[in-house]
């Protein structure tokens, strides 16, 4: 510390001096020409002084490092090190990661892995401890995380918050397990992230009075204002799955901007490689009319304050020396990224090599019971079936009833135009549970696709028009230790191994993107409509918290009735 004080006072040379920069001051909202000194991993101060290394900014804008206030790293399908290699050149130096997906598969081992990543990577990873593992009691996840499981992690300096409380019915009904987690977070003075789409009025009052601090689920002006007036911080979301920035950015004003931040929630590798990360969010916000310095505040200081990230979000003495040089405040083209006082990336390229901590506890997670050839048989004695109707671009499904053609009393997708067979195979504990149903609107013909990315419990979900290809795809996913497989005519046509929890790979992001492009092209060629995202749509068919009809390994679930129902419309469970 004495060395740091001496460098700041100018009696010893700083490590780095960035000169000729236009410094964006997120405290005052002003931009000034200045020099910034860095030493011992922090900002030391301003003005000319002696330094061991001088970086001439050549008039570029110097901003605090960008912060994603809420993201699921698993959405990129690559490990944290590979994610960091994509995000750092785009100026992201910190993320608040909710490892909800990993934790549903691997439990506390997922938390330990992410905390080890936080200690070794130049990307600052702060954890939002998953609050809903599993998401519902109607699924078969690989783990269950109760308050006592989370408690040992709460005081870790890399733990920022309790992750998004998706179980808002549990909050409103006073579910003891939910309340125990909320009390734990409150006792450790950690914020609680929210997740309660369309909750308004007294229900929102009841939800927020538990101490829930923010939401990234606002999609309308009414939701924005109702949350804001109740003191709930708003994370404006612009990710790969949901893009709410156009609706919300115009609502940010000088009077409320201090209560807003940016997040992606989900970010696919293809977008990280081509469009970027938080730099792309900044570009969009400014293009939508947001004041550039205000946008920078949302992406830096506001995010840090919302999630209680010490030393993050500003260029000021004692703050972590995370900063970004950009060409201007419209394109936000990143020239250089500094993290912890080190130059990490320049002109879109990493300057250091990154490695993940050991992955041993996150592999070999696919455990299937033997699958007999008739395991996917679907008897329909009445010939009338409850069917899940998929809608392009939406996670919400409809519940329909159809008269269907059967062969020997069994549903035969090839005899029913527009209908596919859907199945969910439990893959964590080899229980042998298999749920089978019918999906409309997917369109897949003469093939099957299976994936272990299946929200939120990540069992194997498979869809096709014949049992042989469906089983071949499931068995290939299991043989790879997780991933995605497309089968047709009895052979594997395309695949993407995801051996890390069945969700991610340590391979290069470019490899993932190429494989996904090939899989998507193949599936569209086998009948899936162009306006349906084949894997995204399939991965949410097993999530029984989003209306209206979904399928789990235990069977067909009616979200409206909050119970399991028979596929045979004439039968009752």
Buried (B, 14 or more C-beta within 10 A) or exposed (E): EEEBEBBBEBEBBBBBBBBBBBBBBBEEBEBEEBBBBBBBBBBBBBEEBEBEEEBEBEEBBBBBBBBBBBBBBBBBBBBBBBBBBBBBBBBBBBBBBBBBBBBBBBBBBBBBBBBBBBEBBBBBBBBBBBBBBBBBEBBBBBBEBEBEBBBEBBEBEBBBBBBBBBBBBBBBEEEEEBBBBBEBBBEBEBBBBBBBBEBEEEBBEBBBEBBBBBBBBBBBEEBBBBBBEEEBBBBBBBBBBBBBBEBBBEBBEEEBBBBBBBBBBBBBBBBBBEBBBBBBBBBBBBEBEBBBBBBBBBBBBBBBBBBBBEBBBBBBEEBBBBBBBBBEBEEBBBBBBBBBBBBBBBEEEBBEEBEBBEBEBBBEBBEBBEBEEEBBBBBBEBBBBBBBBBEEEEBEBBBBEBEBBBEEEEBBBBEBEBBBBBBBBBBBEEBBBBBBBBBBBBBBBBBBBBBBBBBBBBBBBBBBBBBBBBBBBBBBBBBBBBBBBBBBEEEBBBBBBBBBBBBBBBBBBEBBBEBBEBBBEBBBEBBBEEEBBBBBBBBBBBBBBBBBBBBBBBBBBBBEEEEBBBBBBEBEE
